Amino acid sequence: MSAEQGTHVVLGAGGGTGGAIVDELRRRGLSARAVTRRPVSGGEGVENVVADLDDPAAARDALSGAA
């Protein structure tokens, strides 16, 4: 499986740069997982995950199964 076929994890997806990356992944028809510290709507086709990366278990879960 190439990286383009998997889920792409975007950390800080609630910010300007992270949000733009999520938008570009979706524009290209790729799967995106938006990781934020607070719940946000990533739009259609985006998996939203709330995780604090200072929590090792939350970070592991956020990255699980990603490209």
C-alpha positions in Angstrom: 0.0 0.0 0.0 1.4 3.4 -0.9 1.1 6.3 1.5 -1.5 7.9 -0.7 -3.9 5.0 -0.1 -3.8 5.2 3.7 -5.2 7.7 6.1 -3.1 10.9 6.5 -2.9 12.3 10.0 -2.8 16.1 10.3 -1.7 17.3 13.8 -3.0 20.8 14.7 -5.8 20.5 12.1 -7.8 23.2 13.9 -5.3 25.9 13.0 -4.7 27.7 9.7 -1.9 25.6 8.3 -3.3 22.2 9.5 -6.7 23.1 8.2 -5.3 24.0 4.8 -3.5 20.7 4.7 -6.7 18.8 5.5 -8.5 20.8 2.8 -5.8 19.9 0.2 -5.9 16.2 1.1 -9.6 16.2 0.6 -9.3 18.1 -2.6 -7.0 15.4 -3.9 -9.5 12.7 -2.8 -7.3 11.4 0.0 -8.4 10.3 3.4 -7.6 12.6 6.3 -7.7 12.3 10.1 -7.8 15.7 11.7 -6.2 15.7 15.2 -7.0 18.6 17.5 -7.0 19.4 21.2 -10.7 20.5 21.0 -13.6 19.2 19.0 -13.9 20.8 15.6 -15.7 19.9 12.4 -13.3 18.8 9.7 -16.0 18.6 7.0 -17.3 15.7 5.0 -15.0 12.8 4.7 -12.6 13.9 7.5 -12.2 11.7 10.6 -12.0 14.1 13.6 -9.9 12.9 16.6 -9.5 14.9 19.8 -6.1 14.1 21.4 -3.6 15.8 23.7 -0.2 14.7 22.4 1.2 15.0 26.0 -0.9 11.9 26.7 1.0 8.9 25.2 -2.1 6.7 24.9 -4.1 9.5 23.1 -1.2 10.1 20.7 -0.9 6.4 20.0 -4.7 6.1 19.3 -4.6 9.2 17.1 -1.9 7.7 14.9 -3.2 4.1 14.9 -3.7 2.8 11.4 -2.4 5.9 9.6 -0.2 6.1 6.6 
